[in-house]
Amino acid sequence: MCKLVIQKILVYPHAFVHSRKSKKVVLDAMDAQFPRGFSASDLPLYDPPGSFWLIPPNSPEAKRPGHPPFLAARFSHVITKRGQKALIKAWDALHEPSLNVRHYTSVREANRSSTPAYHFGIWQVQQPRAVVTRETRKQGTKELRAIDGLLFAVKRHIVPKITTLLENYAPKAYRFLKTRNSVVKEALLNRPALDFGGAFFTVAIKEGTSEIIHIDWNDCINSITWLIALGDWEGGYIVFPQDGIMCRIPIRAGDAFGFMAHTLAHCTTPVTKGRRIILTCFSDSNVLRNGQFKLLFRSVRII
């Protein structure tokens, strides 16, 4: 077994931590950094054997409360072969000819990819309260059954693994997420497939890549977004073009790749061969923020 590789980056990629939330901000920053443009294949490959962490330097940004111990990390061979097969089977069941699982695409989705993902779970984005996503609820009866089949596969084969990683390596972050989950747990009693136990609150799933450089502005700034890739393919490297962390990284089938998606601008290189199913497991910042307020009010007793 390969031991964990820990690599400290030299410069904290802080450009988007406090910037205005805008696709143009990201693209302007990339144009300034690469005035002649760049190809992802020109960036250095970072692929040590097995698992690794890219940890931040000693900087004010890295010392803020709640910051994870790494900016990005790859944990190898996390999802078992059996689990991978079960997840692929559940994903394929959504595409049976007798089903019509509807997409509800948005500008948010168009800012990162030309191919849409399904978003299953709860989020808030710019709404007044947390809601179950439209793609999770506005479907036919048979379609809902197939969606829940996929989500139960996620709960069985992914959630326990991510939970263990958080408990071992980011226990404070996990306690925060678990506490927020207790706020929404009661609302999920009628749809238990959506209760991910606080490991994350939403899962986006698609085939292919997200080829447009972007920041996930709605993710909680200190949360870890997790990528799980399934299938057999070539290409599909995740790319971080910012100064300080500039590289491209392969994610292999069964790996769990965690990174700070609100901090690191990222995209993915094209899949050149084969089939790549990607699950992105994340937590909406407004769900966590409002969960904190609700927990505060819940703790107040009127006598």
C-alpha positions in Angstrom: 0.0 0.0 0.0 1.3 3.5 -1.0 1.6 5.9 1.9 -0.1 9.2 2.0 1.8 11.9 0.1 1.5 15.4 1.6 2.5 18.4 -0.6 2.4 21.9 0.7 1.7 24.5 -2.0 3.7 27.7 -1.9 1.0 30.4 -2.5 -2.6 30.3 -1.3 -5.0 30.6 -4.3 -7.1 33.4 -2.6 -8.2 35.3 -5.7 -11.8 34.2 -5.5 -12.3 33.8 -1.7 -13.7 37.3 -1.2 -14.4 38.3 -4.8 -17.7 39.2 -6.5 -19.6 36.0 -7.5 -19.4 36.2 -11.3 -18.4 34.0 -14.2 -16.8 37.0 -15.7 -14.6 37.5 -12.6 -13.2 34.0 -13.1 -12.6 34.4 -16.8 -11.0 37.8 -16.5 -8.6 36.4 -13.8 -7.7 33.6 -16.2 -7.2 36.0 -19.1 -4.9 38.1 -16.9 -2.9 35.0 -15.8 -2.7 33.5 -19.3 -2.9 36.5 -21.8 -2.1 34.1 -24.7 -4.5 31.5 -23.5 -3.6 28.0 -22.2 -4.2 24.4 -22.9 -4.9 22.1 -19.9 -2.5 19.6 -21.4 0.3 22.2 -20.9 -0.2 22.3 -17.2 2.1 20.0 -15.1 0.6 16.6 -14.2 0.4 15.8 -10.5 -0.1 12.1 -10.0 1.9 10.6 -7.1 1.2 6.9 -6.4 -2.0 6.4 -4.3 -3.5 9.0 -2.0 -2.3 12.6 -1.5 -3.1 15.9 0.1 -2.3 19.4 -1.3 -2.2 21.4 1.9 -2.1 25.3 2.1 0.8 27.4 3.2 0.8 29.2 6.5 -1.4 32.1 5.5 -4.3 34.1 7.0 -6.7 32.4 4.6 -5.6 28.9 5.8 -6.0 29.9 9.4 -9.6 31.1 9.2 -12.0 29.0 11.4 -13.4 25.9 9.8 -10.8 25.7 7.0 -10.2 22.0 6.0 -6.7 20.5 6.5 -6.2 20.4 2.7 -7.2 22.4 -0.4 -7.5 19.2 -2.5 -6.9 15.6 -1.7 -7.2 12.3 -3.6 -8.1 9.1 -1.6 -7.5 6.1 -3.7 -9.7 2.9 -3.9 -12.4 4.3 -1.6 -15.4 2.9 -3.5 -15.3 -0.9 -3.8 -15.7 -2.7 -7.1 -19.0 -4.0 -5.9 -20.1 -0.5 -5.0 -19.0 0.9 -8.4 -21.1 -1.7 -10.2 -24.1 -1.0 -8.1 -23.9 2.7 -8.7 -23.5 2.3 -12.4 -26.4 -0.1 -12.5 -28.6 2.4 -10.6 -27.5 5.2 -13.0 -28.3 3.1 -16.0 -31.7 2.4 -14.6 -32.5 6.1 -14.9 -32.1 5.8 -18.7 -34.4 2.9 -19.3 -36.4 3.5 -22.5 -39.7 3.4 -20.5 -38.6 6.3 -18.3 -38.3 10.1 -18.9 -36.3 11.6 -16.1 -36.5 15.3 -16.8 -33.6 17.8 -16.6 -34.2 21.3 -15.3 -31.1 23.1 -16.5 -30.2 26.6 -15.3 -27.7 29.4 -16.0 -25.7 28.0 -13.1 -25.3 24.7 -14.9 -24.5 26.4 -18.3 -21.6 28.3 -16.6 -19.6 25.1 -16.1 -20.6 22.6 -18.8 -22.3 22.2 -22.2 -23.8 18.9 -20.9 -26.3 19.1 -17.9 -26.2 17.1 -14.7 -29.0 15.9 -12.6 -29.1 17.5 -9.1 -30.6 15.4 -6.5 -31.0 16.5 -2.8 -31.7 19.8 -1.1 -30.3 23.2 -1.6 -31.3 26.8 -1.3 -29.2 28.8 -3.8 -31.1 32.2 -4.0 -34.4 31.0 -2.6 -35.8 32.1 0.8 -35.5 28.6 2.3 -34.0 25.2 1.7 -36.0 23.1 -0.9 -35.8 19.7 -2.5 -34.4 20.3 -6.0 -36.9 20.2 -8.9 -35.1 17.3 -10.5 -35.6 15.3 -7.3 -39.4 16.0 -6.9 -40.9 17.0 -10.3 -40.8 13.6 -11.9 -43.3 10.8 -12.6 -43.9 8.0 -10.2 -41.7 5.5 -12.0 -39.0 8.1 -12.4 -39.0 8.9 -8.7 -38.6 5.3 -7.9 -35.6 5.0 -10.1 -34.1 8.2 -8.7 -34.5 6.9 -5.1 -32.9 3.7 -6.3 -29.8 5.6 -7.3 -29.8 7.7 -4.1 -30.1 4.6 -1.9 -27.0 3.3 -3.8 -25.2 6.5 -3.0 -26.2 6.2 0.7 -25.0 2.6 0.8 -21.7 2.9 -1.1 -20.6 6.5 -1.0 -22.0 8.2 2.2 -20.3 5.8 4.7 -16.9 6.3 3.0 -17.2 10.1 2.8 -18.4 10.1 6.5 -15.3 8.1 7.5 -13.0 10.4 5.7 -14.5 13.5 7.3 -14.5 11.9 10.8 -10.8 11.0 10.4 -9.4 14.0 8.7 -11.9 16.9 9.1 -13.8 16.1 12.4 -14.8 19.7 13.1 -16.2 20.1 9.6 -18.1 16.9 9.9 -19.6 17.9 13.3 -20.7 21.2 11.7 -22.4 19.3 8.8 -24.0 16.7 11.0 -25.5 19.4 13.2 -26.9 21.2 10.2 -28.3 17.9 8.9 -30.3 17.5 12.2 -32.2 20.7 11.3 -33.4 19.3 7.9 -33.7 15.6 8.9 -37.3 15.9 10.0 -38.3 17.3 6.7 -36.7 14.3 4.9 -38.7 11.6 6.8 -41.0 11.2 3.8 -38.0 10.9 1.4 -35.3 9.0 3.4 -33.2 8.5 0.2 -32.3 12.2 0.5 -30.8 12.0 4.0 -27.1 11.7 3.5 -26.4 12.1 7.2 -24.6 15.4 6.9 -21.7 14.1 4.7 -23.2 16.4 2.0 -26.7 17.6 1.0 -26.8 17.4 -2.8 -25.3 15.1 -5.4 -24.9 16.1 -9.1 -24.5 13.3 -11.5 -23.7 13.2 -15.2 -21.6 11.5 -17.9 -18.7 13.4 -19.3 -16.9 16.4 -17.9 -17.3 20.0 -16.8 -15.1 21.7 -19.4 -15.6 25.4 -18.5 -13.4 27.0 -15.9 -15.6 28.0 -12.9 -16.0 28.5 -9.2 -18.8 26.8 -7.4 -20.0 30.0 -5.8 -23.0 28.4 -3.9 -20.9 25.8 -2.1 -20.0 26.6 1.5 -16.6 28.3 1.4 -15.1 25.9 4.0 -16.8 22.8 2.9 -15.2 19.9 1.0 -16.8 19.0 -2.4 -16.3 15.4 -3.3 -15.9 13.9 -6.7 -16.5 10.2 -7.3 -15.8 8.9 -10.8 -17.1 5.6 -12.2 -16.5 3.7 -15.4 -13.5 3.0 -17.7 -12.2 6.0 -19.6 -9.2 8.0 -20.8 -8.8 11.7 -20.2 -11.1 13.5 -17.8 -8.4 15.1 -15.6 -9.4 17.8 -13.1 -7.6 21.0 -13.8 -6.6 23.7 -11.3 -5.1 26.6 -13.3 -4.5 29.2 -10.5 -1.1 30.3 -9.4 0.2 28.3 -6.5 -1.7 25.1 -7.3 -1.4 25.0 -11.1 -1.7 21.4 -12.2 -3.9 18.7 -13.7 -4.8 15.5 -11.7 -6.3 12.2 -12.8 -9.2 10.8 -10.8 -9.6 7.1 -11.2 -12.6 4.8 -10.9 -13.3 4.3 -7.2 -11.3 7.3 -6.0 -12.8 10.0 -3.7 -11.4 13.4 -4.6 -12.2 16.2 -2.2 -11.4 19.9 -2.8 -12.5 23.4 -1.9 -14.7 24.2 -4.9 -15.6 27.7 -3.7 -11.9 28.6 -3.6 -10.2 26.7 -6.4 -11.1 27.6 -10.0 -11.4 24.3 -11.8 -12.5 22.4 -15.0 -12.0 19.0 -16.5 -10.3 17.9 -19.7 -12.3 16.0 -22.3 -12.9 12.3 -22.1 -11.0 10.9 -25.1 -12.1 7.3 -24.8 -14.6 5.2 -22.9 -17.3 6.2 -20.4 -17.0 8.4 -17.4 -19.8 8.9 -14.8 -19.1 11.6 -12.3 -20.9 12.3 -9.0 -20.3 15.6 -7.4 -21.3 15.6 -3.7 -21.6 19.1 -2.2 -23.3 21.3 0.4 -25.1 24.6 -0.5 -23.8 27.5 1.7 -27.3 28.9 2.4 -28.6 25.6 3.6 -25.7 25.5 6.1 -26.0 29.2 7.1 -29.8 29.1 7.6 -29.5 25.8 9.4 -27.3 27.5 11.9 -29.9 30.2 12.5 -32.7 27.6 12.9 -30.6 25.6 15.3 -30.1 28.7 17.4 -33.8 29.5 17.5 -34.6 25.8 18.2 -32.4 25.9 21.3 -34.4 28.8 22.8 -37.1 27.7 25.2 -39.9 30.1 26.2 -41.0 29.4 29.8 
